[in-house]
């Protein structure tokens, strides 16, 4: 089941807390869940910095699916979009540029789909065999 974890009234903080609760409720191992939550924080931070104009309300959707074998996160934004490229971690003193490398580190795949009215950043994380037994098919 794909569960929307945001609406127009949600803040980034509320959406992140909802995702963490959902992963905990699905019995996702704590270290895996923490990595996925960090990837979500980075993705939503990028939406806030790059996908909306100054002084406009932040608009995003966060969809989360936990099923046997995989976590799928869909971060939807309404901005101009970008080109997703493999990235390396910047210099330790750099002020930005860590978002994509952190998402790549904590997720098994990233996919970006640019649309006419909205964009999707899809993060996937495979679950270890031991974790899969505790997750009911959704």
C-alpha positions as CSV (number, residue, x, y, z in Angstrom):
1,X,0.0,0.0,0.0
2,X,1.3,3.4,-0.9
3,X,0.6,5.9,1.9
4,X,0.7,9.6,1.4
5,X,2.6,11.1,4.3
6,X,2.0,14.7,3.4
7,X,-0.6,17.2,2.4
8,X,-0.6,20.9,1.7
9,X,-0.7,21.5,5.4
10,X,2.3,19.4,6.4
11,X,5.7,20.8,7.1
12,X,8.8,18.9,6.2
13,X,9.3,18.1,9.8
14,X,5.8,16.6,10.1
15,X,6.3,14.6,6.9
16,X,9.6,13.2,8.1
17,X,8.1,12.2,11.5
18,X,5.3,10.5,9.7
19,X,7.7,8.5,7.5
20,X,9.7,7.5,10.6
21,X,6.6,6.3,12.3
22,X,5.5,4.4,9.3
23,X,8.8,2.6,9.0
24,X,8.8,1.8,12.7
25,X,5.2,0.4,12.4
26,X,6.3,-1.8,9.5
27,X,9.1,-3.2,11.7
28,X,11.9,-2.0,9.4
29,X,15.2,-2.5,11.1
30,X,16.3,0.7,13.0
31,X,19.6,1.3,11.0
32,X,17.8,0.9,7.6
33,X,14.9,3.1,8.7
34,X,17.4,5.8,9.9
35,X,19.2,5.8,6.5
36,X,15.9,6.1,4.6
37,X,14.7,8.9,6.9
38,X,18.0,10.7,6.3
39,X,17.5,10.3,2.5
40,X,14.0,11.7,2.9
41,X,15.3,14.7,4.9
42,X,17.8,15.5,2.2
43,X,15.3,15.1,-0.6
44,X,12.8,17.4,1.1
45,X,15.5,19.9,1.9
46,X,16.3,20.0,-1.8
47,X,12.7,20.6,-2.6
48,X,12.6,23.5,-0.2
49,X,15.9,25.0,-1.6
50,X,15.4,24.4,-5.3
51,X,11.8,23.6,-6.2
52,X,9.9,26.6,-5.0
53,X,10.3,30.4,-5.5
54,X,11.1,32.7,-2.6
55,X,8.1,33.6,-0.5
56,X,5.9,31.0,-2.1
57,X,4.4,28.2,0.0
58,X,6.3,25.0,0.0
59,X,4.4,22.3,-2.0
60,X,5.4,18.7,-1.9
61,X,4.0,15.2,-1.5
62,X,5.7,12.3,0.2
63,X,4.5,8.8,-0.6
64,X,5.9,5.8,1.1
65,X,5.4,2.1,0.3
66,X,6.8,-0.7,2.5
67,X,6.4,-4.1,1.1
68,X,8.2,-7.4,1.2
69,X,11.7,-6.8,0.1
70,X,11.6,-3.1,-0.6
71,X,10.9,0.4,0.7
72,X,9.8,2.9,-2.0
73,X,9.7,6.6,-1.4
74,X,8.3,9.1,-3.9
75,X,9.1,12.7,-3.3
76,X,6.9,14.9,-5.5
77,X,7.7,18.5,-6.2
78,X,6.2,21.2,-8.4
79,X,9.4,23.0,-9.3
80,X,11.4,23.3,-12.6
81,X,13.2,20.0,-12.1
82,X,16.9,19.1,-12.4
83,X,19.1,16.5,-14.0
84,X,19.9,13.6,-11.6
85,X,23.5,12.6,-12.0
86,X,25.7,10.3,-9.9
87,X,27.4,12.6,-7.4
88,X,30.4,12.3,-5.1
89,X,30.6,13.7,-1.6
90,X,32.0,17.2,-1.6
91,X,34.9,18.6,0.3
92,X,34.2,18.4,4.1
93,X,34.2,22.2,4.3
94,X,31.8,22.7,1.3
95,X,28.5,24.4,2.3
96,X,26.3,22.3,0.0
97,X,26.3,19.3,-2.3
98,X,25.8,16.5,0.1
99,X,22.1,15.7,-0.6
100,X,22.4,13.5,-3.6
101,X,25.5,11.6,-2.4
102,X,23.8,10.9,1.0
103,X,20.6,9.7,-0.8
104,X,22.8,7.4,-3.0
105,X,24.6,6.1,0.1
106,X,21.4,5.2,2.0
107,X,19.3,4.0,-0.9
108,X,19.9,1.3,-3.5
109,X,18.5,3.4,-6.3
110,X,17.4,6.9,-7.2
111,X,15.2,7.8,-10.1
112,X,14.1,11.2,-11.2
113,X,11.1,11.8,-13.5
114,X,10.4,15.3,-14.7
115,X,6.9,16.0,-15.6
116,X,5.0,19.0,-17.0
117,X,3.4,20.0,-13.8
118,X,5.3,17.9,-11.2
119,X,8.4,15.9,-10.7
120,X,9.1,12.6,-8.9
121,X,12.3,11.6,-7.1
122,X,11.9,7.9,-6.4
123,X,14.1,6.3,-3.7
124,X,14.3,2.6,-3.3
125,X,15.9,0.6,-0.5
126,X,16.0,-3.2,-0.5
127,X,15.3,-4.9,2.8
128,X,17.5,-7.7,4.1
129,X,16.0,-11.2,4.2
130,X,15.8,-11.0,8.0
131,X,13.7,-7.8,7.8
132,X,11.4,-9.2,5.2
133,X,9.9,-11.8,7.4
134,X,8.6,-9.2,9.8
135,X,6.9,-7.2,7.1
136,X,3.5,-8.2,5.9
137,X,2.8,-7.9,2.2
138,X,1.3,-4.4,1.6
